[in-house]
Amino acid sequence: MKNELEESNEEILLLRKENEHL
């Protein structure tokens, strides 16, 4: 089972990757 924190953390990491491409 995943924690809400883990899920939000993954989202943040994805957003960071997207920002790096900018």
CORCORVEN-V710223 format. One record per pair of residues at least 4 apart in sequence whose ideal C-beta (glycine too) atoms are under 7 Angstrom apart, sorted by the first residue. I is the first residue (numbers start at 1). J is the second residue. If there is no record, write none. Layout:
# CORCORVEN-V710223
i & j
I & J
I & J
This chain:
# CORCORVEN-V710223
i & j
2 & 6
2 & 7
4 & 8
5 & 9
6 & 10
7 & 11
8 & 12
9 & 13
10 & 14
11 & 15
12 & 16
13 & 17
14 & 18
15 & 19
16 & 20
